[in-house]
């Protein structure tokens, strides 16, 4: 069992920055693929980024170059640094932990809509970007 708790969301002006955190605890998660996804009201979940053993393995085109995923094993925390935020980034942001093989190319997008069938996710933190 892996527990994940997101924090750091809030309201920010367009062009601003936020850093989301995800505290990870429970089972040895070092073999897990850790990632972020988001969901806006009335829209499907969107896979954003994954990391495996501190190495980023995937960024979606919508966030590449603006968002950075990182992992601090000493603090058991996953981060999402978000820069140059846009109103279309407004959504609930979730972190998740799934078996390591799902960090391979293409898998994260395929499983994001049923991530808890494969692993674990947190309750989310709201990000609102105002123009």
C-alpha positions as CSV (number, residue, x, y, z in Angstrom):
1,X,0.0,0.0,0.0
2,X,1.3,3.5,-1.0
3,X,-0.2,6.7,0.4
4,X,0.1,10.0,-1.5
5,X,-0.9,13.4,-0.3
6,X,-0.7,16.4,-2.6
7,X,-0.3,20.0,-1.4
8,X,0.8,23.4,-2.8
9,X,-2.1,24.2,-5.0
10,X,-3.8,27.6,-5.1
11,X,-4.7,30.6,-7.2
12,X,-2.1,32.3,-9.3
13,X,-1.9,34.9,-12.0
14,X,-1.2,33.9,-15.6
15,X,2.5,33.8,-16.2
16,X,3.1,32.9,-12.5
17,X,4.6,29.8,-10.9
18,X,3.6,27.2,-8.4
19,X,5.3,24.2,-6.9
20,X,3.2,21.2,-6.0
21,X,4.3,18.6,-3.5
22,X,3.3,15.0,-3.1
23,X,4.2,13.2,0.2
24,X,4.7,9.5,-0.5
25,X,4.6,6.9,2.2
26,X,3.9,3.2,2.8
27,X,5.3,0.3,0.8
28,X,8.8,0.7,-0.7
29,X,7.9,3.0,-3.6
30,X,11.4,3.0,-5.1
31,X,10.3,0.5,-7.7
32,X,7.3,2.6,-8.6
33,X,6.8,5.0,-11.5
34,X,5.6,8.3,-9.9
35,X,3.7,10.7,-11.9
36,X,1.3,13.7,-12.2
37,X,-2.0,14.0,-14.0
38,X,-4.7,16.6,-13.9
39,X,-8.4,16.9,-14.6
40,X,-10.4,20.0,-15.3
41,X,-14.2,20.2,-14.9
42,X,-16.0,18.5,-17.8
43,X,-12.7,17.3,-19.3
44,X,-10.9,14.0,-19.4
45,X,-7.9,13.3,-17.3
46,X,-4.7,14.5,-18.8
47,X,-1.4,12.7,-18.3
48,X,1.4,15.2,-17.5
49,X,4.7,13.7,-16.5
50,X,6.4,10.7,-14.9
51,X,9.6,10.0,-13.1
52,X,11.4,6.8,-12.2
53,X,14.3,6.6,-9.7
54,X,14.7,10.4,-9.9
55,X,14.9,10.4,-13.8
56,X,12.1,12.1,-15.6
57,X,10.7,9.7,-18.2
58,X,7.8,11.6,-19.8
59,X,6.3,15.1,-20.3
60,X,3.2,15.8,-22.3
61,X,3.4,18.3,-25.1
62,X,1.1,20.7,-23.2
63,X,3.6,21.1,-20.3
64,X,7.0,20.3,-21.8
65,X,9.4,23.2,-21.2
66,X,7.1,24.7,-18.5
67,X,6.7,22.0,-15.9
68,X,9.5,20.0,-14.2
69,X,9.0,16.8,-12.2
70,X,11.5,15.9,-9.5
71,X,11.8,13.5,-6.6
72,X,13.5,13.9,-3.2
73,X,13.9,10.4,-1.8
74,X,15.3,11.7,1.5
75,X,12.1,13.6,2.0
76,X,9.9,11.0,0.4
77,X,8.4,13.7,-1.7
78,X,7.5,14.2,-5.4
79,X,7.4,17.7,-6.8
80,X,5.9,19.4,-9.8
81,X,7.4,22.8,-10.5
82,X,5.1,24.8,-12.8
83,X,6.2,27.9,-14.6
84,X,4.6,30.2,-17.1
85,X,1.1,29.1,-16.0
86,X,-1.8,29.6,-18.3
87,X,-5.6,29.8,-17.6
88,X,-5.9,26.4,-19.4
89,X,-3.7,24.9,-16.7
90,X,-6.6,25.3,-14.2
91,X,-7.5,21.9,-12.9
92,X,-7.3,19.5,-10.0
93,X,-3.8,18.0,-9.9
94,X,-3.1,14.5,-8.7
95,X,0.0,12.5,-8.1
96,X,0.1,8.7,-8.5
97,X,2.3,5.7,-8.1
98,X,2.2,2.7,-10.4
99,X,4.5,-0.2,-11.2
100,X,7.8,0.9,-12.8
101,X,7.1,-0.5,-16.2
102,X,4.4,2.1,-16.7
103,X,7.1,4.7,-16.9
104,X,7.9,3.3,-20.3
105,X,7.1,5.3,-23.3
106,X,3.4,5.7,-24.0
107,X,2.0,3.8,-21.0
108,X,1.2,6.7,-18.7
109,X,-1.2,8.2,-21.2
110,X,-2.9,4.9,-21.7
111,X,-3.5,4.1,-18.0
112,X,-4.2,7.6,-16.6
113,X,-8.0,7.2,-16.8
114,X,-7.8,4.0,-14.6
115,X,-4.7,4.7,-12.6
116,X,-6.1,3.1,-9.4
117,X,-6.6,-0.2,-11.3
118,X,-2.8,-0.3,-11.6
119,X,-1.6,1.6,-8.5
120,X,-2.4,4.5,-6.2
121,X,-3.3,8.2,-6.4
122,X,-3.8,11.0,-4.0
123,X,-6.9,13.2,-3.4
124,X,-5.7,16.1,-5.5
125,X,-4.8,19.7,-5.1
126,X,-6.6,22.5,-7.0
127,X,-4.7,24.9,-9.2
128,X,-6.5,28.0,-10.5
129,X,-4.8,30.3,-13.0
130,X,-6.5,33.7,-13.4
131,X,-5.9,36.0,-16.4
